[in-house]
Amino acid sequence: MQAGGRAPLDAVVVGPGGTWAISIHAETGRFRKRNGHWYRWNRDTDSWVPWEAESISAARLAGHRLERYLERAMLPGAVEACLLARRGVQIDWEADQRPGVQIERDVQELAARIGREVRLSRGQVERIVALLDPRQPLPSLTGTVSSA
């Protein structure tokens, strides 16, 4: 899915629980943010080495791009940026070093998290889906009018 003519997003989920931009983290290993920088565990040297954290930055930016796209369309623009990592991948951070993106390792846990709250009405969900899927007709702004 592309939003705003940029690089494609890995996945977008829209439902009553909100809008989620989901990116896939393909690297394996251990990653940690501390002192404002990201590091990767190097098994050869048994030490933390600097890491560019491109997948985390890309996930955060994908969520931001989707937010801007929805806001320009005058739709609810709150988007949860999420990075889905493989099982066994460890991504963590010190308490004051939040990554700016939700990190999930399990698709089932992610689905449960998405389904917990109701943030969007059915009409809002339909309009967002219609905007993101050009094959769908845009629903009416006023809804259906019944004749008496």
N, C-alpha and C positions, 0 to 999 in steps of 0.2 A: 504494500500500500504506500502511495506517495502522498504527502501532505505539503502543499506549498511548493511543488516542483523540485524538491530536494531529493536526497538519497532516500531510497525506499525504507519504510519502517518494517521491522521483522514481523510484528503482529500488533493489532489493535483490538481490544475487547471493549465493547460498549454495552452497558446494561444498567439496571437500576442502581447497582453499586458504584457507578461512575464510568469514566473513560480511562483506559489504561493503555499506555504505549509500552509494549513488551519487546525488549531486545534480548538477543541470545549471546551469552558469553561462551566462546568456544575454547578458551585456553584452560589448561589444567594447572593445578598447583595451589600454592598458598599465597595470598595477597593481603597486605595490611596497610592501612593509612595511619600515619603518625607524624606529628610535627608539620602538618600541612602537606605532606608528600606521600606518594604511594610507593610501596616496596613489594618485591616478589622474593620468595624464599628460594635461594639457590642451594640445592642439595650438594653440589660439588664442593662448595666452600663452607657449607653450614652457616650461612649468613644471609641477611636481608640485603638485596641489591635494588637500586632505583628501578622503578617500573613506570612506564608512560601512562598506564590506565586508560588506554584508548577506548576500550569497550565500555567502561564506566562513563567516560565523557560523552561517547556517542549515545548511550542510553539516556543520559540526562538531557542532551540536546534534542534527541528525538521527541521526548516528552514536551520540551519547550516549544519545538516547532509545531507539534500538534495543537498545543494550547493556543498559540498565535493564530493558527489556521481556523480553529473553532471560534475564537474571539472575533476574527475578521468576518465570519459568517453570522455573527451575533447569536451564537449558541453558547451554552455553558462551557466555559473554557478550562475548568479545572481538570487537569490530566495527571494521573499518577504514572510517573516514569518508573519502570521496573526492569531489572536485569535478571534474567533467568540463567543461572549457572548450573553446570552439570553436578550430579551427585559426586561427592568427594572433593569438590573444589571448596576451598576455604577462603572467604573474603570477609575480613573484619576490620575494625577501626577502633581507635581509642574513643572514649566517651564524648570528648569534645571535637571529634573529627568526622562528623557525619558525611556520608558520601554523596548526598543530594539525589539519591535514587534508591528505590526499594530493591533489596537483594533477596531473591528467592532461589531455592534449590529444588523444590518439589512442586510439580504442576498441580497436584491435588491441594497442597497448602495454599498455593496462589489462588486457585479457584475458590477455596473457602474464604480467603481474605477478600476477594472481589465480591462475593455474595453476602458478606456480613451486613453491610449498611445499605440503606436506600438513600441515594443522593440525587437521582434523576427520576423525573416522571416518565410515564410511558411515552408521552408526546415528545419529550426532549430526546429520549433514546431513539425514537423513530426518525426525528429530524437529523440527528447526528449520523445515524446509519445511512440515511438517504444522501447526506452530503458526502460521506466517505465512500459510498458505493454508487457510482454513476449509473449502474443498471437499474436502480430503484427509482421510482417516481417520488418527487418531493411531496410529502403529505401537506395538506392544507393547513394554513396558519390558524384558521378559525375553527377547524374541526368540522364535524358533520352537523348539518342543520336539519332538523326533522320538521315536516310540515304538519300542521294541526288540522 
